[in-house]
Amino acid sequence: MGFLSWGRFSCNIDCATYPDSCINEKLYMDMIDRIVEDGYLELGYNTVNIDDCWAMKTRDPVTKRLVADRDRFPSGIKHLVNYARQRGVQLGIYGDVGTATCGGYPGTRSYNGSVDYTQVDARTFSDWGVGSLKLDGCYEPIADYPKVYPEYTKALSQQTHKIAFACSWPAYIDVSNLTDADYQHIRDNCNYWRNYGDIDDSWATVFSIIDFYRQHVTTFAKFHGPGGWFDPDMLMIGNQGLSFEQSKTQMAFWSLWSAPLLMSNDLRRIRPEFKRILQNKHLIAVNQDSLGIMGHVVVADAQAEKQVWVKQLSPDANGQTPYIVLYFNYNTLGVPYYMSYQLSKLIPELKTGLKYNVHDLFEDNAKIE
């Protein structure tokens, strides 16, 4: 859980024109401060992640290490890591397994592909003390992914400072070309992984991700859980593209899936109603449930306009098993649908003849007991 800059701030390096929204150390210091001071940290949002475009265009000529842009990060990444750590926050960094990052900055291999800097970069990130690494897959043949990503996993495992590893390995591969063995290989080497195209600030992309997961959730759920997580990409809540109800929908699905909750917005300027969605402690509890089960779809009509999803949670203090039920209507015309289903049809495991407490998790007085 935390913040990731790409969705809101992209690769904006024009600090003269956009001093408050360019990729520089002030941006990340501001986000660290907002995470701490605005109540996010106490709810579990404990990482601030740098994305692409943070580095110089060339490596250090002597050490061959990556170097933060000297104008935009004058204090260096290690200073930023320490700034975050002193406030109880982890700093994440971005790299690329290929010859260049997606934004054209140095990748893991030299531009002609003859030199591999995997060990150098793993050691650099460990020395800096970053908490996580997002490793993209631009400018590297997809056929090489099963070799180069595990090489990076091995390099990270050899470092004294341990780093959570976020891979973009399956994000560039058509899902029809991935087998169970492929997903197991990915899970064996990555802590979490993107597996679909980039989200943007629009309902169209949020819905496309929801529909993609609906179609493949049975396969995904087999490899999703503690130690390895599917990542449907950033939370775009609090920007310009999602309405209030669409924002609730994204938060609900990401929580139902036990997906990484990585906000990509301007926490300095977020409106209160969107902040309340992101800080909904009941949905966060669903997301962070120790079982980490990916919710599954149990009802979908012919056009999948009306859907019902269900997620099992860990037993409560009384030994009872709570369930989350998500009703989803994606029809954007007309009045809201009336949706009525027998609970025993949605959750066959429930015992008949018992009474159940039902809560709306978007209501302030909702409780998870």
C-alpha positions in Angstrom: 0.0 0.0 0.0 1.2 3.5 -0.8 1.8 6.0 -3.5 3.2 5.6 -7.1 3.9 8.7 -9.2 3.4 7.5 -12.8 -0.4 7.8 -13.2 -0.6 11.4 -12.0 2.8 12.8 -12.8 4.1 10.6 -15.6 7.5 11.7 -17.0 7.1 15.4 -16.4 10.7 16.7 -16.1 10.0 20.4 -16.9 10.5 21.8 -13.4 10.8 25.3 -14.7 7.3 25.4 -16.0 5.8 22.9 -13.5 7.8 23.2 -10.2 5.1 21.5 -8.1 4.4 18.6 -10.4 7.6 17.5 -12.1 9.6 14.4 -11.2 12.0 15.7 -8.5 12.9 15.2 -4.9 10.4 17.8 -3.7 7.5 15.9 -5.2 8.4 12.7 -3.3 9.2 14.6 -0.1 5.7 16.2 -0.3 4.1 12.9 -0.9 5.9 11.4 2.1 4.8 14.3 4.2 1.1 13.9 3.1 1.2 10.1 3.7 2.3 10.7 7.3 0.4 13.9 8.2 -2.9 13.2 6.5 -3.7 9.8 8.1 -2.6 7.4 5.3 0.3 5.9 7.1 -1.7 4.7 10.1 -4.1 2.9 7.7 -1.3 1.0 6.1 -0.2 3.2 3.2 3.5 3.0 4.0 5.4 3.3 0.7 6.2 6.2 -1.7 7.4 4.9 -5.1 9.4 6.7 -7.6 8.6 5.7 -11.2 10.5 6.4 -14.5 12.5 9.5 -15.4 14.4 10.0 -12.2 17.9 9.2 -13.5 20.6 10.9 -15.5 20.7 9.8 -19.1 24.0 8.1 -18.6 25.6 5.9 -15.9 28.5 7.1 -13.8 31.5 6.6 -16.1 33.7 5.1 -13.3 31.3 3.0 -11.1 28.8 2.3 -13.9 26.1 2.9 -11.3 22.8 4.7 -12.0 22.8 8.3 -10.9 19.8 10.4 -9.9 19.3 13.5 -12.1 21.6 16.0 -10.4 19.3 19.0 -11.0 16.1 17.4 -10.0 17.4 15.2 -7.2 20.4 17.2 -5.9 20.5 15.3 -2.6 20.4 11.9 -4.2 18.2 8.9 -3.7 19.8 7.7 -0.4 19.0 11.0 1.2 15.4 10.6 0.0 15.3 7.1 1.4 16.5 8.4 4.8 13.9 11.2 4.7 11.2 8.6 4.2 12.5 6.2 6.7 12.7 8.8 9.5 9.0 9.2 9.0 8.1 5.5 9.0 7.8 5.3 5.2 9.6 3.1 2.7 10.8 4.6 -0.6 10.5 2.5 -3.8 12.5 2.9 -7.0 12.0 2.1 -10.7 14.2 0.3 -13.3 13.9 -1.6 -16.5 15.2 -5.1 -17.4 16.0 -4.0 -21.0 18.4 -1.6 -22.7 16.4 1.4 -21.7 13.5 2.4 -19.5 10.2 3.1 -21.2 11.0 6.8 -20.9 14.4 6.4 -22.5 16.7 6.4 -19.4 19.4 3.7 -18.7 18.1 0.2 -18.4 19.7 -2.9 -17.0 21.7 -3.6 -20.2 23.9 -1.2 -22.2 22.4 0.3 -25.2 23.9 -2.2 -27.5 23.0 -5.0 -25.1 26.6 -6.2 -24.6 26.9 -5.3 -20.9 24.6 -6.6 -18.2 24.3 -4.3 -15.1 22.0 -6.5 -13.1 24.5 -7.0 -10.3 25.6 -3.4 -10.3 22.0 -2.1 -10.0 20.9 -4.6 -7.4 23.9 -3.6 -5.3 23.2 0.1 -5.8 19.5 -0.2 -4.8 20.5 -2.2 -1.7 23.1 0.4 -0.8 20.6 3.1 -1.1 18.2 1.2 1.2 15.1 1.3 -1.1 12.2 -0.8 0.1 10.9 -1.9 -3.3 11.8 -2.1 -7.0 9.4 -1.9 -9.9 11.2 -3.5 -12.9 9.7 -2.7 -16.2 10.1 -4.7 -19.5 10.7 -2.1 -22.2 13.4 -2.6 -24.8 13.9 -6.3 -24.0 12.7 -9.2 -26.1 9.7 -10.9 -24.4 11.3 -14.3 -25.1 14.1 -13.3 -22.7 11.8 -12.5 -19.8 11.9 -16.0 -18.3 15.7 -15.7 -18.1 16.4 -12.0 -17.2 13.7 -11.5 -14.5 14.9 -14.5 -12.5 18.5 -13.3 -12.9 17.4 -10.0 -11.2 15.6 -12.0 -8.5 18.9 -13.9 -7.7 20.9 -10.6 -7.7 18.4 -9.0 -5.3 18.5 -12.1 -3.0 22.3 -11.7 -2.7 22.1 -8.2 -1.3 22.3 -7.4 2.4 19.2 -5.1 2.2 16.1 -6.9 1.1 13.9 -5.3 -1.5 10.3 -6.2 -2.6 10.4 -7.1 -6.3 7.6 -5.8 -8.5 7.8 -7.3 -12.1 6.1 -6.2 -15.3 6.9 -9.6 -16.7 3.4 -10.8 -17.8 2.1 -7.3 -18.6 3.7 -7.4 -22.1 2.4 -11.0 -22.9 -1.0 -11.9 -24.3 -2.8 -13.8 -21.5 -3.6 -16.6 -24.0 0.1 -17.3 -24.2 0.6 -17.8 -20.5 0.3 -21.3 -18.9 0.0 -22.3 -15.3 3.7 -23.2 -15.4 4.4 -19.6 -16.6 2.4 -18.1 -13.7 4.2 -20.4 -11.2 7.6 -19.3 -12.6 6.5 -15.6 -12.3 5.3 -16.2 -8.7 8.5 -18.0 -7.8 10.5 -14.9 -8.8 8.4 -11.8 -8.1 6.6 -10.5 -5.1 3.9 -8.9 -7.2 3.5 -8.4 -10.9 1.6 -6.3 -13.4 -0.4 -8.4 -16.0 -2.3 -5.9 -18.1 -1.8 -2.7 -20.0 -1.3 0.6 -18.3 -4.2 2.2 -16.5 -4.9 5.9 -17.2 -7.2 8.5 -15.7 -10.4 7.2 -17.2 -13.4 4.9 -16.4 -12.7 3.1 -19.8 -9.4 1.7 -18.6 -10.6 0.9 -15.1 -13.6 -1.0 -16.5 -11.3 -2.8 -19.0 -9.2 -4.1 -16.1 -12.3 -5.2 -14.2 -13.5 -7.1 -17.3 -10.1 -8.6 -17.9 -10.0 -10.0 -14.4 -13.6 -11.2 -14.7 -12.6 -13.3 -17.7 -9.5 -14.8 -16.1 -10.0 -14.7 -12.3 -10.2 -18.5 -12.0 -6.7 -18.8 -13.3 -5.3 -15.8 -11.5 -6.7 -16.9 -8.1 -4.7 -20.1 -8.2 -1.4 -18.1 -8.0 -2.5 -15.1 -6.0 -2.0 -14.9 -2.2 0.6 -14.4 0.5 4.1 -14.2 -1.2 2.8 -13.3 -4.6 0.2 -10.9 -5.9 -1.4 -9.9 -9.2 -1.2 -6.1 -9.6 -4.1 -4.6 -11.7 -2.2 -1.2 -11.6 -2.6 2.1 -9.7 -5.6 3.6 -8.0 -6.6 6.6 -10.0 -9.0 7.9 -7.3 -8.7 11.6 -6.7 -7.7 12.7 -10.2 -10.0 14.2 -12.9 -11.2 11.1 -14.8 -13.3 9.1 -12.4 -16.6 10.1 -10.9 -17.3 9.5 -7.2 -19.2 6.3 -7.9 -16.6 5.1 -10.3 -13.9 5.8 -7.7 -15.9 3.7 -5.2 -16.1 0.9 -7.7 -12.3 0.9 -8.3 -11.6 0.8 -4.6 -14.1 -2.0 -4.0 -12.7 -4.2 -6.7 -9.0 -3.7 -5.8 -9.9 -4.5 -2.2 -11.9 -7.6 -3.2 -8.9 -8.8 -5.2 -6.4 -8.2 -2.4 -4.5 -6.2 -5.0 -1.7 -3.7 -4.2 -3.3 -0.3 -3.2 -0.9 2.1 -4.9 -2.5 5.6 -5.2 -1.4 7.8 -8.1 -2.8 11.2 -7.4 -1.8 14.5 -5.9 -2.2 14.0 -2.2 -1.7 17.7 -1.6 -4.8 18.6 -3.5 -7.2 15.6 -3.1 -10.8 16.4 -2.5 -12.3 15.2 0.8 -14.8 12.7 -0.7 -12.1 10.9 -2.6 -9.8 10.9 0.4 -12.6 9.2 2.3 -12.8 6.4 -0.3 -9.0 5.8 -0.1 -9.1 5.9 3.7 -12.1 3.5 4.1 -10.7 1.3 6.8 -13.3 -1.4 6.2 -12.3 -1.8 2.6 -8.6 -1.7 3.6 -9.2 -4.5 6.1 -10.8 -6.5 3.3 -7.8 -5.8 1.1 -5.3 -6.7 3.8 -7.0 -9.8 5.0 -4.4 -12.4 5.9 -5.8 -15.1 3.6 -5.3 -12.8 0.6 -8.0 -14.6 -1.4 -8.8 -13.0 -4.7 -12.6 -12.5 -4.9 -14.4 -14.4 -7.7 -17.4 -13.7 -9.8 -20.5 -15.8 -9.0 -23.2 -14.1 -11.1 -22.8 -12.5 -14.5 -25.7 -12.0 -17.0 -25.3 -12.6 -20.7 -23.7 -9.3 -21.3 -22.0 -9.2 -17.9 -23.8 -5.9 -17.2 -24.9 -7.2 -13.8 -22.3 -9.0 -11.8 -22.0 -10.3 -8.2 -18.5 -11.1 -6.8 -17.7 -12.9 -3.5 -14.6 -13.0 -1.3 -14.0 -15.1 1.8 -12.2 -13.5 4.7 -10.3 -15.0 7.7 -12.4 -16.3 10.6 -13.3 -13.7 13.2 -12.7 -13.9 16.9 -15.8 -16.1 17.3 -14.7 -18.5 14.7 -17.2 -17.3 12.2 -16.2 -16.8 8.5 -17.1 -13.4 7.1 -17.8 -12.9 3.3 -17.7 -9.9 1.2 -20.4 -9.5 -1.6 -19.9 -6.9 -4.3 -22.8 -6.0 -6.6 -21.7 -4.4 -9.8 -23.8 -2.8 -12.5 -21.7 -1.3 -15.4 -24.6 -0.1 -17.5 -24.1 3.6 -17.8 -27.6 4.4 -19.1 -31.0 4.2 -17.3 -31.9 3.8 -13.7 -30.1 1.6 -11.3 -30.9 -2.1 -11.6 -32.7 -4.0 -8.9 -30.5 -7.0 -8.1 -31.8 -9.8 -5.8 -30.2 -13.2 -5.2 -30.5 -15.8 -2.5 -27.5 -15.5 -0.2 -27.2 -19.3 -0.2 -26.8 -19.2 -4.0 -24.0 -16.7 -3.8 -22.3 -18.3 -0.8 -23.1 -22.0 -0.7 -20.8 -22.5 2.3 -23.2 -20.4 4.6 -25.1 -22.5 7.1 -28.9 -22.3 6.6 -31.1 -21.4 9.6 -28.6 -18.9 11.0 -28.9 -15.1 11.1 -26.1 -13.0 9.6 -25.1 -9.4 10.3 -24.9 -7.4 7.0 -23.0 -4.2 6.6 -22.5 -1.7 3.8 -18.8 -1.1 3.9 -19.1 2.4 2.4 -21.3 3.5 5.3 -19.5 5.3 8.1 -21.1 3.1 10.8 -20.1 -0.2 9.0 -18.2 -2.6 11.1 -16.1 -5.7 10.4 -16.3 -7.9 13.4 
